[in-house]
Amino acid sequence: MINYDDIYFQSFCDGLKPDPNFTVSSWADNHRILSSISSAEPGPWRTDRTPYLKEIMDCLSPSHPCEKVVFMKGAQIGGTECGNNWMGFVIHHAPGPMLIVNPTVETAKRTSKMRIDPAIENCPALKEKVSDPRARDSGNTILMKEFPGGVLVMTGANSAVGLRSMPIRYLFLDEVDGYPDDAAGEGDPVNLAIQRTATFSNRKIFMISTPTIKNFSRIETAFLEGDQRYYFVPCPDCGEFQTLKWAQIKWPKGKPEAAYYTCEKCGSVWEDHQKAEILRKGKWIATSPNTNNKTISFHLSSLYSPHGWTSFGDIAQEFCDVHKDPPRLQVWTNTKLAETWEDMAGEVIDPTGLMKRRENFSARLFKNIALITAGVDVQDNRLEIEIVGWGKDEESWSLDYQVIYGDPSTPHLWNDLDKILETTFEHQRELPNFPITAVCIDSGGHYTDHVINYCDARKHKKVFAIKGSSSGSGVPIWPPRASQNKRLKKPVYVIGVNDAKETLMQRLRILEEGAGYWHFPIERDAEWFAQLTSEIVRTKYVKGRPIREWTPRREGAKTEALDCRVYAFAALRGLVRNWKFDLNKAVERVKEVHLRPENKQFQNIAPTAPQKVRRVRSKGIY
């Protein structure tokens, strides 16, 4: 018979024990087993595989006096596993309430299933502490794990309820630059979470992320508040200690996959297979030691990724693939160099310069277009529609732009929209006519019910009702799943318009055809280009935190052309995210088909007399 009094008394006594005097890294080396579900190298954890993580983990140990540990990092260096080791140590030896915050509740659930559950299941020391989730009243759910003396709660930064649920001693903020600016109207999610730790004098906060945009990156701000440690490694030849820098990566002409590192002092060549030695001999050096001694901060790029993970050649090859496309170059800069991106979005784009790029499109779709989407903006007296063709790496062609005048509350206007969306396009290759594959229609105006009902009746055609997010930056361009209109009980997709505009505005600056480039037909007039470039990003401060916000350059400026492109772009991203559509593979399949012999090539010509956008007056309205 179970003696619950004894169990309670033992748990009470365990809670009174002082924190252990050994480290997170030693615990991981003795207990952590990596799962094949979440690791490319399953088996016992070895800190000597990633020696740069030892000091970070040891700063998370209760015996270390620091309060906050900040890790500004690149991809593929083991950063999240560092936090998971800390979690295991807490459950096993220093129990207390712990909160892990991911960017969204959805990612929190995925992290729990893919990382947390396997970490517990594969470690006997943890498995005996955390009850089997299949047991009745186990206290073990997807987002909560109870253990003697403590509880682990997981939530998303988009959930204000999850961020203010309970006092927390241990706080793990994962990928903070992916958090929304605002948590359901209650403020900055990082501040909300940190407030939960206020009652614990022995609290520990671990903040980790790849950075994003300069002056708006949470992780950069936190890093600069700390002592700013960098990992210095010795040259195998001259012994000079140095940090790994992108400027020292070289490769033979035309062979980035053969990239190597050159010592900044003696010029000797370092190959990938030498990484194990130089990483083992490396050391962290604080470059700003007089800052707040309660915050220790670390910076590490993917150049330090161990041999067998991400090579110098991998990083160089990716750079060559993306360097002409600013949005993808930004991702590379953030995730590989762990550096913030110097944004140019605040600079005004000249619509006149864009007009000079107009081209004579042929009667058929350009030979490398593999997908067509459309975006529809709803105004009080009209619909505006852009139809966009997409090629490799999201190179785009504005195929058509129409304005249908009429009352959106009557069926006539929507019948006319049906006719436009049923348009098919003849291809320059010997392919069947291309339909419009996906459509996004704005439901955020005065005709929400009409838009949602129209889209719901055509959801089998991938016609989506969308609404722009009010949470600012950090919201994905396309969500993992639809929200539901509370009154109509029908789906609405909340899209990240800020991030979509960031990407599109960066691409308007691309001058060479290829990845991300915009093609405009001769028919687009000056008004259309003015609308396309009508917004600029500005900074506003909400509770002391800078927020990027896209607003019209001039009060009352029309923005319909930009909005339509945002929606067409969101439709593409929706197909990629939720329907696993691979645009580049689709382009390769298209290129395998022969061209029609009578095709004419595009010519880049500026028109002498700009033509107007096609406008249709909906029959039966006037």
N, C-alpha and C positions, 0 to 999 in steps of 0.2 A: 504494500500500500504506500502511495506517495505521501511523504510528509511535507506539506506545503509550508509549514512553519519553518522547517529546516532550510528549505530552498530560499524562502524570503530572507531568513537571517544570514545565510551565506552570501546572497546577493548584496545585502546591506553592508556586510563586512567588506566584500570586494570593492564596493563603491568608496569605502573609507581609505583604501590603500593608496599610498602615494604613487604618482606616475612612475613608470619604469625608467631606469637610467640608461637604457640602450636605444639604438637608433632605428629609424625606419628602414634604412638600407640593410642593416644586419638582419632585421626581421624578414625582409624580402628574400635575402639570400638563403635563409633557413626554412622559409615556409611557402613562398609564393610559387605557384605552378601556373604557367601560361597555357591557355586553352588553344586548341587548333581552330576554334570558332573565331577568335579575335586576334590571333597572333600568327605571323608567318614563321615564327620559330617557337613552336610549342615545347613545353617542358619546364624544368626548374629555372626560375629567374636567376640571372647572373648579372650583378651590377657591373662586373668588369667588361661586359659587352657594351655598356653605355656608361663609361666611368664618369662622364660629366654630370650624370644624374645623382651621384652619391651625395655631393654637398647639398643639392637641392632637397633631397629626401631627408637628410640629417637636420636641416634647418626646420623641417616640419615635425621633428621629434619633440616631445614634451620637454626634454632636458635643454633644448635650445631656447635662449631668452627672447628671440624675435617674435613678433606678433603676426606679421604679414609677410608672405613669400610671394613674389611676383615673378612669373616666367613668361617672357616675350620670346616666342620661339618660331621656328620653321616647322614644316611638315616632316613626318617620318624620322623623328628623333626620340620617340618614346615618352613624350611629355605627359600624355593622359595616363599611361601606365604608372608613371611616377605618383600621380594622384590616387590611383587605385591601390598602390602599395600602402600609401598612407591610410587609406580607408581600412585595409586589412589589419594594419597595426593597431588602429583605434579599436576595432571590434575585438581583437585578441587581447590587447594589453592595456589600453587606456580608454575604457568605455565612457561614452557620453553622447549627447545628442549631436548628430552630424547631418548637414544638409549639402547635397550636391545639386548645383543649378546648371542646367543645360540651356541652350538658346530657346528651345520650345519644349512644351510638355511631350510632344511627339518624339523629339530626339531623346528626351529623358527616358521614355519607355523603351526606345530602341537601345540606348546605352545600357539600361538595366538588363535587358534580355541578352545582348551580345557581349557585354563586358562584366557587369557586376555579378550576375547569376553564375556564369562560368568561373569567375574568380573565387566565389564562395564554394561552389560545388567541387572544384578541383583542389581545394586546400583543406585538409582534415582539421586543422586548427580553427578554421572559420566555420566549417560545416557543423562542428559540434556546438558552436555558439549560436548559429542562426537556424531556426527551425525549418524543417522541410515544408515548402509552400503547400504541399498536398495534404499535410496534416491538418486536422480540424483545429480551428482557433490558433493557428501557428503564429499569427502576427507577421507573416511574410507575404507581401503582395508585390506587384510589379514595382510600385513606387514607394514601398516602405518595408524595411527589414528591422525587426526587433531582435535585440540580443541582450544578454544580462548586463544591466547597468547603462544601457543606452538604446538608441534607435537611429537608423539611417533613413533619411527621407530624401527622395529625388523629386525635382520639379523642373518646370520651365520658366525662363525669365519673362515669358508672356503671361504668366499666371500670378496675379497679385495675391490671390488667396494662398497659393503655395509659398510665397515669399514672406508672408507675415503669420505663418501658422503656429510657430512655437519658438521658444528660446533655443539658441544654438551655440554650442561650444566650438565645434569644428565646421568650417565653411569652405567648400570646394567650388569655386566659380570657374567653370570650364568654358572656354571659347567666348570670353566676355565681349569681344568685338562683334560677335554675331547676335548679341542681345538687342532687342528693340529699344528705341530711345525711351519708351514709356511702357510701364506695365499696367495695362487696362485702366489708364487714366490716373494711376496712383503714384506716378513718379518714376525716377531712375531705378531699374531693378537691382543694380549693384548696391546702391545706397539702402534700398529696402531690405536686402538680404543682410548687409553688414549690421544694420540696426538690430537684427535678431541676436547678435553676439554681444550686445552691450553689457549684459548682466554677468558675463564670465570674464574675470580678470586674467584667466589663463587661456584665453581664446587663441585659436590659430585660424588664419585665413590664407587660403592658397588660391591665387588668381593666375590663370593661364590662358594664353590665346596666341594665335597668329594675329599680327596687326592689320589695320585697314588704312584709312586715310589720315594723313598728317593733320594734327590739331583736333581730330575727331576720334582718335583711337583711344579707347579706354585703357588698353594694355600699355600703350606708350606712355600715357599720363601716369599710370601707376608705376611703371618702370622708372621714370624720371624722378619720382618721389622717393625712390630707394637709393641704395648705394651703387647701383649700376655695374654689376659684375659681368665681365666678359671672360670667355675661356681661352687662355693663352696656351699654345702648343709649341713644342720645340722643333726646329728644323732638324731632320735626321742627319744633315751634313754639318752645318755650322753651329747648331744648337741654339740659335736665336729664337727667343719666345715671341710669338706673334698671334694675333687673331686671324682666322681664315677670312679672306676678303674676295669678293667676286672679281675685282680688278686683277687678281693674281691667277685667275683661271685662264688657261690658254689651250688652243687646240690646232692641229694641222688644218690648213685651208680646206674647207669643204667637209671636214670630218669632226663635227662637234662631239660625236659619241666617243672619240678618243681623247677627250679633254684631260688635262693634268693640272697640278698646282705648281706654282713657282715661288720659291722663297723670296720674300721681299728684300732680304739683305744680300744673300749670296747668289740667288737666281737658280739654285738647284731644283731639279724636277722631283715632285712627290707624286707617286702613283696611288691609286685607290687601295691597293693591298697593303700600303704602309700605314693606313689610318689606325689600325689597332694599336700600333706602337706609339704613334704620336698622341692619340687620345689618352692612352694609359699614363703618359708622362705629363699630360696637361694639368693646368691649375687655374682656378677662378681668381681673378684679380678685381677688386672693387676700384672703379675709376672715379667715384664720388663718395669717399668714405665719411665725409662730414655731414651727410644728410641724416634724416630721421633714422635713428638706430633701431627703431621697432619694425622698419620695413627693409627687407633684403630683396634685391631684384637681380634677375639673371637675364641675359640675352644670348640666344644661340640660333644660328642659321642652319639650314639643311646641308650646308657644306660640311658640317660635322657628322652627318649621318654615317653610321658604321659601314664598313665594307660588307657588301652583300645586300644592303638596303637601297639607298639612293646614291648613285655614283656621281663623280664630277661630270662624267659624260652624259648621264641622265639629265642633270641640271642644265648643262650647256645645250643639249639637243632641244629641251623644252624652250629655252630662251630663243633659239633660232626659229622655232615653230611659232612663237607668239609675239616677237618683238615689234611687229608692224601693227598689231591690234591692241590699242591701249587698254581696253577692259581685261583682256587676257594677260597682257604684260603686267597689269596691276596685280592680278592674282598671283602671277609668278613672283613678283617682287615681295608681296606679302607672305606667301607660303614657302618660298625657297630662301630668300634672303632675310626673312623676318624683319623687313623694313617697312615703314609706312610709305604710302604713295603720295607724291606731291601732286595735288589735284589742280586741274586747269578749268574746272567746270564754272568757276566764277567769272571767267573771261567771256566776253560777248562774242558770239559767232556771227560773222558778217553774212547776211542772207544773199547779198549780191555776189559774193565769191562762190556760194553754192550754186547760184543760177548759171554761172559760167560753166558748170560741170554737166549741164543737161545734155542728153544724148538723143539721137534718133533711134528709137526702139523699132525693131522689125515687127511685122504683123504677128509673128509667132514668139513663143517664149524663148528666152535666151537658152542656149544649148546646155548650160550647166545648172539650170533651175530644177530643183527636185521637190519643192513643196510650195504650196500657196496658202496663206492665211489672210484673215481680214479683221479689221478693227472698226467698230461702229460707235460714234459719239452721238448721244441723244440730247438735242436742244428742245426748247419749248415749241418751236415751229418747224423743226426739220431734223433729219438724220444726216450725218456725214460719215462717209465710208471710204476707207483706203484698203485696197487689195495689194498684197505684197508677195513677191516671189523670193524664195530663199535658196542660196547656194552654199558651197563649202564654207565652213567657219562663219556662217551667218552673214555672208555677203548678201546684199538685198537689192531688189528692183521694185520701184513703185509702179505697179502695173496699171492701176486705175484709181481714180479718186472721184467720187460722186457725191452730190448733195441732193437729197430728196426733200422737197418742201411739203409740209402738211402738218396735221395735228396728230401727235403720237398717241393720243387717247382713242383714235379711231382705227379700224382694221385696214383701211385703204393704204395707209403709209406702210404698214408692215407687210402687206401683200406686195407692194412695190419692192420692198427690201428683199423679199423671197426671190423675186425675179433676178435681182442683182447677184444674190448669193448662190443662185443656181447656175451662174455663168461658168462655162468651162473654157479652157485656153488651149489652143493648138500649139504643139511643141515643135522646136526646130529639129528635134530628133524623131525618128519613126516610132512614136509612142502614142497611145490613146490620149485624147484630150484630158488635160489636167483640171480637176475640180478644185474648189476651195475646201481644204481639209478641215480647218478649224476656224471658228469665229468667236471673238469676244465683244460683248455689247455692254456698255456702261449702264449700270442700274442705280447709280448714285444720285440722280437728279429728281425731277418732279414726277417721273413716270415709272417709278420702281416696279409697281405691280404689273404694268403692261410689258416691261422688259423681261421680268422674271417669268411670267406666264408664256411669253413668246419663246424664250430660250428653253424652258422646261418641255414644251411641246416638240422641240427640235434637238433635244439633248443627244438623241441617237445619231445626229449629224455633227455632233461636237460643236454646237452653238451654245456658248457659255455666257451666263449672266455674271458680270464681274463688278467689283466695287474696290476703289482705291483704299489702301490701308491708311488709317489716321495715326499710326504709331511711328511715322517717320522712317529713318533708315534702319537697316538690319532686318527688315521684313523680306522674305524671299519673293522674287518676282512672281513665282507661281507657288501656291500653297500645296502641302502634301495631300490635302483633301478639302472638299467644299464645306463651307459653313452652311447653315440653314436659316433662311429667312423666318423669323419668329412667327410672323402672322400667316404667311402663305405655306410654311413648312416645305419650301422648295429650295434647291441648292443655289448658292451664290459663292463665287470664288473671290476671296479677298487678296488682291495682288499688291506687290510692293512697287508702287509707282515711282517712289523716290529712287530705288535702286535701278529700275528700268530706265529712268531718265538719265541717271549717271552713265549707264552703259551707252545709251543712244547718243548722248551729247559728246561723249569721248569719241565715238565712231564717226560723227560728223566731221571731225578734224582729220580723219584719215584721207590722204591725198592719192594713194596708190591703190589701184584695183587689187582686190584680193580679200583677205580675211576682214570682215566687218565693214567693208566699203559700201557706201550708199550709191545706187544708180538712180538718177532722176530722168524722166522722159521730157521731151521738148515741150509737152503740153502744160507743165506746171508753171503757174504765173507767179508774179512777185508777191501777191497776197499770201499764197500758199507757203512760200519760203519764209515770209515774215511770221506766219503762225508757227511754223516749224521751229523757229529760233526765238520764240516769244518769251521764253522763261529763262531765268538765271537762278543759280543756287545762292542762297543767302544764309547767314548765320544768325540764329536767335538763341537766346539763353533762357532755359527753363530750369528753375531752381539751381542756377549756377552752372549748369552743364550746357556746353555748346551743342546746338541741334542744327543740322543742315536741312534747309527747306527750299523746295523749288517754288518760286513765285513769278508771276508776270513781271517783265521788266518795266512795263508801264501800266498804270491802273486802267482797267477796262480792255486791255489787249486781248485779242482773240487767240485761243490756243488749240482750236479744234484739230488742226493738222498734226500737231505734236501728240495730242491725246489719241487720235486714231492710230498713229504709229506705235505708241506705247501698248495699245490694246492688241494690235496685230502681232507685236513682239511677244506679248504675254501669251498669246495663243500658241506660238511656236514653243515657248518654254514649257507650257502646259503639256504639249505632246511629248516633249523630251522627258519631263519629270514623271508624269503619271502614266503615260502610255509607252514609255521606253523607246521613243522614236529616236533613231540615230541619223541625224541630218547628213553627216559626212559619208556614211555608208550608203545612204540613199542617193547621194550625188554620184558615188562611184558606180552604183547600179545604172543610173541614167547614162553615164558616160560610156557604158558598154554598148549602148544602142547606136546604130548608124545615124548620121545626120541625113536629113532630107536633101537631095541634090540641089534643089533650087533655092536654098537658104541664102540670105544676104547677111553680111556681118554688120555689127553695130559700128556707128561712127560717132565720135565725140564732136558735136557741133552745137554752138550756141545759136538759138533762134533769133531771127531779125524781128519777128512780130509774135510775142508770147500769146498763146491761146488760153482761154479761160477754162476753169474746171467745169466738167459737165454737170449741169444742174437739171434736175427733174422735178416737175410739179406733180405731186400725187393727185391722180384723178379722183374726182368725187369730193374734193375738199373745198375747192374754190370754184 
